[in-house]
């Protein structure tokens, strides 16, 4: 389930987009109790559709909900249907999130915005936990054959910003942008201690990738540089937006 900080961050991203583009139709994938749908209706006057794997979570009178297993089924909506599609704290629960992003692209209208959120596995707290324990934050040892899909027990797919952004661009999206719901105060002292080593060794690794392995080009360089940005190092949850290009 997403938090109020996450919903507020998503709303800010969509509000900036709405200054230039109409936001009339909204699809919320994995809406939880329906908080984001309510916020969008109040702020933008949107007409909302919702889909989830279960009907037990949504608590929004009058809101229609489609039951969909995104691990095996497509989104039950026509092409070019929505101005905005949101999926807060969803991709980490999916077996094949790349296919879902392609389907999101299909149901979005040209010029529309997609906003995704997922736990930031590359903030400093999470990086250090992985170093000590071998598991990212919010991706601990999973119960076997007894997974509560809507909880961290259903977190099966830790996706960092680069691979989420790459998947969006591969699906046909443009203008991928990174935000965070909030900064973790407990990570700030770690950043002060590790900032110079991160910059130095990060620059060495970047140079090697460019000149020796030739894995970085003009298209992916901004995504790679974002991996050690302040939002990445301190942000609790990444908020990733992308635009479906106009024809």
C-alpha positions, 0 to 999 in steps of 0.5 A: 500500500502506498503512503500519503507522501507517495500520493502527494508526490504523484499528484505534484508530478501530474499537476505540473503536466496538467499545466500544459496538457489536459488530464481528464481520464485516469487509470489507477492500477493497484489503487489500494483503498482509492486514495489517489483516485479521490485526490485526482477527482478533487484536484483535476476533475478526472473520470477514473477507472481502476483495476487490481488483482482483488476487490478486497482493498478498494473502499470507494463507493461508486468506483468501478473496479476491474479484476485483472491478474497482470502477470497473465492478463492484459489491461481490459481497456481500449487503445488510447483511452487515458490521459494519465495512468498511475501505478503506485507500489505495483511494479515490485509485485509483478513477475513481468513488469516490462510487458505491463509497461508496454500495455500501459503505453497501449491504453494511454493517449498520445501526450499522456503521462504515466507515473510509477512508484516503487521502493528505492533500492538504491538509497544509501540505507538500502545500499548499506543493508544490501552490503551487510545482509544481501537484501535491499530495504523492503525486499527481505527474505520472502515466505515460500508458497505463502505470499501476501501480495499486497504487503512486502511479502509480495515484493518479488521484483526489486527494480532500480531507476535505470531499469525502470526508465529503460523499460519505459523508453523501450515501451515507447515513452519519452521524457522519463523523469525521476522524483522522490516522495521524501528524503530519509533523514537517517541517510543524510549523515551517511551521505556526508560521510560517503559523498566524496568516495561515491563521486570519485569511484563513481566517476572511475566506473563511469569512465570505464563504462564509456571508454572500455565497455562502451555501454554508455551513449547519449541516450542512456547517459542521463539515466546512468548519471541519475543513479548517484544523484541526491534524490536517488541517494536519499529518496525513500520511494522513487516516483518515475514519470514518462510521456507517450509521444505525440504522433 
